[in-house]
Amino acid sequence: MKIKITAVLIISMLFTISCTNLDEELFDKVEDTNFGKTPKEVDALVGGAYSSLRGFGDAISNSYPTCEYVFFLNETVSDEATIPTRGTNWYDGGQYQDAQKHTWNADNRMILSAWRYNYAGIAKINSIIYQVDKSSLAADAKAPIYAELKGLRAYYYYNLLDLFGNVPIVTNFEDVGLPSNSTRKQVYDFVEKELLDAIPHLTSNVVYSKLTKNVAYSILARLYLNSEAFISTPRWQDCIDMCQKISGYTLAPDFFANFATENQKSPEIIFAIPYDSKAGTVGNYMSSMSCHYLHKLTLSATGDYPWSANGMCAQPGVYSAFADTDKRKKCMVAGDQINLATGSVIIMDNGEPLTYTEEVNSVADAKENQGVRIGKYEMKAGEMWERDHDFVLIRYAEILMMQAECYVRLGSPDLAKPFVQQVTARAGEEMPATVDLAFIDQELLKEFTFEGKRRTDNIRFGTFFLPWWEKGATEQYRAIFPIPSTVLTTNKNLKQNPGY
């Protein structure tokens, strides 16, 4: 007997989630012959949970792929990237300027986007778990499905723990009550328990873009690495222990293989969000959000490239932090941009050459060509809007660097060297005689530039609270974001985070 379930719609109202398929038909009673009897059917059901990772588009907040949700927010509040206002472009109510200056409030649309992105994913997973609950699958058949779904839900809650701290934990699809805040410690404990409980039922195989044992270990390693920042309890050895359980991955010999159009072939990527032009999945267009409108002429003599927005760029000082010999420096695009049709520097509409400079006048008033641009993900002629670059969430280099950092923090820097050496050798750089936290911090900046990790690193190293370009000292309470004002208006049981 098919019924319309309104619970997911109510949850969407509580958390200001909107998604085109939240009113989908779910099943109260499912005929045995029609549900989950083949691996293909189970994969199709669970696949709906993974599709939520790609993001969604609407008119409520920043829209479309993940790179405009968690990525934009994490990058623009870090010491790595900025989205300066260029003339009348990229002001957008001041949300990016406030992010740069650390003066955001609960009305910032990027903050709302990050909240909605994660709770939309959670709502989707809760609805699928409900379907599995109601199915006639045997308990032993349900166990690995639950593990995969709950592990993925724990990933979303890890994001919320990192970004907002004191968030509601919602796991029951049929519960339509207004939830209250859980403490950050309660959310931390929930993430840990969900992952530990899931691990025995997850596959130990290397399976691309799926929640496996390796992915669960990686998320737990992140949790323990940031434990002191999250709940004031360091767990460095626990982080190392989780990292050492991860197997089946190696560094890709070519650093940029991780960001190529067909990056699913990399032996390094542990978890990624797949995008597929044939499936119409919008695409990871992160580089296009950065490059100048005329950058397409550097890729094709006929401008055969869909679009660029002239937005995000590196903060001054990031590009020059790389040695010229560092192969990773090519993750940024700097200097004169050459028109392939003419062989000359592209001329912008204002008559000036398109030369990307490291200098940026200010976050409130930047020239069109100022700021070194994101070039980490491959750009090439003939690409369509629905691009094929999978968005990398976790790769093996992070596992190596987590172990190195933890050994340094535990007072054993010599034990860190073998892990660091693998990363620096690939970059063509020498490892220093002494590996300390200052070196680790800079190496994290260079290895993971524009991968959405820098804010969390800044907080863990304490630099988040220090002045930097276009920012004064930051108050401690801003280590987490405010709960969006629209969410508080909808749910009176929620309390705002301290300081806001």
Beta strands, then each sheet from edge to edge (+ up, - down):
strand 1: 2-4
strand 2: 25-27
strand 3: 55-56
strand 4: 64-65
strand 5: 81-82
strand 6: 269-273
strand 7: 313-314
strand 8: 332-333
strand 9: 335-336
strand 10: 355-356
strand 11: 373-374
strand 12: 391-395
sheet 1: 1+ 2-
sheet 2: 3+ 4-
sheet 3: 5+ 7-
sheet 4: 6+ 12-
sheet 5: 8+ 11-
sheet 6: 9+ 10-
end
